[in-house]
Amino acid sequence: MKVDLSVFNKKWLLYILISLLLVILSSLCAHSIGYNKASVLIKDKKVTADEIDGEIKELRSELRSMEENVETMVEEESNKQVELDELQIKYEEVSGLVSQKENIQKEVDTLVSQVEEKNGELNKISGEIANKKSELDTLNKGILAKKKEPRTLVAGVFLAGKDIPPGRYKVEPVNGFGNYFVNGGSKVNIILGRGDDLFLPEYVFELDEGDEIEATLSVKYTLVE
């Protein structure tokens, strides 16, 4: 029996082609179905490819937000660093001023101490000056008392302590000449006058309380030291 191989080969080829076509179609369907229906386990739940894409998009959005936050934080850090640098400069300036203030305060304290010392010396000197002024005033009063206006007594008899205060006197003739006695001549016995060697133009003596004066001319009495 003779077999027609050409017909067999054609049928076999057709069968192979159909089988391949079915396999391809099956693969395409399986891929399509698998892509749309496939799922994986994420965070203990199954999600599809579309859900995964959504998660990825959400994560990317969060990533962009985080990057923006990081940029903001970097900018803030830069600004804070600038502020810190400025504060450091101010701190150094203030520290310098504080140091200067301390030095100035030391100088002021030294000057105050010197002023107090000088004030003490000045007060001491002022006290000495006051004492000297008091002594000078006392002397001036004595001098002023001694420099009172001269007193003139006419010719006559007078008593010291009644008619004239006791004291050291310089006596001078007002005009002319004449005798001048104290205590009857026992204390003073002179002739007052000018223009003659026999006369005395002036005479100084101590007039005591109770002394009796007798003069034959007007006499000027001047207190002296």
C-alpha positions in Angstrom: 0.0 0.0 0.0 1.4 3.2 -1.0 0.9 6.2 1.4 0.6 9.7 0.0 3.2 11.5 2.2 2.5 14.9 0.7 -1.1 14.9 2.0 0.1 13.7 5.4 2.7 16.3 5.6 0.2 19.0 4.7 -2.2 17.9 7.4 0.6 17.6 9.9 1.9 21.1 9.1 -1.6 22.5 9.4 -2.0 20.8 12.7 1.2 22.3 14.0 0.3 25.7 12.8 -3.1 25.5 14.5 -1.4 24.3 17.7 1.1 27.2 17.6 -1.7 29.6 17.0 -3.6 28.3 20.0 -0.5 28.4 22.1 0.2 32.1 21.2 -3.4 33.0 21.8 -3.4 31.2 25.1 -0.2 33.0 26.1 -1.6 36.4 25.1 -4.8 35.8 27.0 -2.9 34.5 30.0 -0.6 37.6 30.0 -3.5 39.9 29.7 -5.4 38.2 32.4 -2.4 37.9 34.6 -1.4 41.5 34.2 -4.8 42.7 35.1 -5.6 40.1 37.7 -2.1 39.5 39.2 -1.6 40.5 42.8 1.2 40.7 45.3 1.3 40.7 49.1 2.2 44.2 50.4 1.8 45.2 54.0 -0.1 41.9 54.7 -2.7 42.6 51.9 -2.9 41.7 48.3 -2.8 44.6 45.8 -3.0 44.7 42.0 -0.6 46.3 39.6 -2.8 49.3 39.3 -2.8 49.7 43.0 1.0 49.3 43.0 1.2 52.1 40.5 -1.0 54.3 42.7 1.3 53.5 45.7 4.3 54.4 43.7 2.8 57.7 42.6 1.8 58.5 46.2 5.4 57.6 47.4 6.9 59.8 44.7 4.6 62.7 45.8 5.7 62.1 49.4 9.3 62.1 48.2 8.9 65.4 46.4 7.3 66.9 49.5 10.1 65.6 51.7 12.7 67.0 49.2 10.9 70.4 49.4 10.9 70.2 53.2 14.6 69.4 53.2 15.3 72.4 50.9 13.3 74.6 53.3 15.2 73.2 56.3 18.5 73.8 54.5 17.5 77.4 53.8 16.4 77.9 57.4 19.7 76.4 58.6 21.6 78.8 56.3 19.6 81.8 57.7 20.1 80.6 61.3 23.9 80.4 60.6 23.9 84.0 59.3 22.0 85.1 62.5 24.4 83.1 64.6 27.4 84.8 62.9 25.8 88.2 63.5 25.2 87.3 67.1 28.8 86.1 67.5 30.0 89.5 66.1 27.7 91.3 68.5 28.9 89.1 71.4 32.5 89.9 70.6 31.7 93.6 70.4 29.8 93.4 73.7 32.6 91.4 75.3 35.1 94.1 74.2 32.8 96.8 75.7 32.5 94.9 78.9 36.3 94.6 79.1 36.7 98.3 78.4 34.0 99.0 81.0 35.9 97.0 83.6 39.1 98.8 82.8 37.4 102.2 82.9 35.7 101.2 86.2 39.1 100.4 87.6 40.4 103.8 86.5 37.4 105.4 88.0 37.8 103.6 91.3 41.5 104.7 91.4 40.5 108.3 90.6 37.8 108.2 93.3 40.3 106.9 95.8 42.7 109.6 94.8 40.0 112.2 95.1 39.0 111.0 98.5 42.6 111.1 99.6 43.0 114.6 98.2 39.7 115.6 99.9 41.1 114.3 103.2 44.2 116.4 102.6 42.1 119.4 101.6 39.9 119.1 104.6 43.0 119.0 106.8 44.4 122.0 105.1 41.0 123.7 105.3 41.0 123.1 109.0 44.5 124.5 109.4 43.5 127.5 107.3 40.4 128.0 109.5 42.6 127.9 112.6 45.0 130.3 111.1 42.1 132.6 110.0 40.8 132.4 113.6 44.2 133.3 114.9 44.5 136.1 112.3 41.0 137.4 113.2 42.1 137.4 116.9 45.2 139.3 116.0 43.3 141.6 113.7 40.8 142.3 116.4 43.7 143.1 118.7 45.3 145.3 116.2 42.0 147.0 115.4 41.4 147.6 119.0 44.9 149.0 119.3 44.3 151.1 116.2 41.2 152.9 117.5 41.0 156.5 116.9 43.4 158.5 119.1 41.7 160.2 122.1 42.4 163.7 123.2 42.1 165.0 126.8 42.4 168.7 127.5 44.6 170.1 130.3 43.6 168.8 133.7 43.6 165.9 136.1 42.2 162.5 135.0 42.0 159.0 136.5 42.8 155.8 134.5 39.9 153.4 134.4 37.4 156.2 134.8 38.3 159.0 132.3 40.5 156.8 130.0 40.8 153.0 129.7 44.1 151.5 130.9 46.6 150.5 128.2 49.8 151.2 126.5 49.7 154.7 125.1 51.7 157.1 123.1 51.1 160.6 124.3 51.7 163.7 122.1 51.1 167.4 122.6 48.1 168.8 120.6 49.7 172.2 120.5 52.1 174.3 122.6 54.0 172.7 125.4 53.5 171.9 129.1 54.1 169.6 132.0 52.8 166.0 132.0 52.8 164.0 135.3 51.5 160.6 136.2 51.0 159.8 139.9 52.4 163.1 141.0 55.5 162.6 138.8 56.6 159.3 140.3 55.6 157.4 137.3 55.9 160.0 134.5 57.4 163.4 134.7 58.1 165.1 131.4 57.5 168.3 129.3 55.6 167.7 126.1 56.1 170.1 123.2 57.7 170.6 119.8 60.4 172.9 118.5 62.8 172.7 121.4 65.3 170.1 122.6 64.0 170.4 126.1 60.5 169.2 125.0 59.4 165.7 124.1 57.3 165.5 121.0 55.9 162.1 122.1 56.2 159.6 125.0 55.1 156.0 125.4 54.2 154.3 128.7 51.8 151.9 130.3 48.8 153.5 131.9 47.5 151.2 134.7 44.1 151.1 136.4 44.0 153.9 139.1 46.9 156.0 137.7 46.3 159.7 138.1 47.2 162.0 135.2 47.9 165.7 135.5 48.6 167.7 132.4 49.0 171.5 131.8 48.3 171.1 128.0 45.9 169.2 125.7 47.3 165.7 125.1 46.5 163.1 122.4 46.4 159.5 123.5 47.1 156.7 120.9 46.9 153.0 121.9 50.0 151.1 120.8 51.3 147.5 120.9 
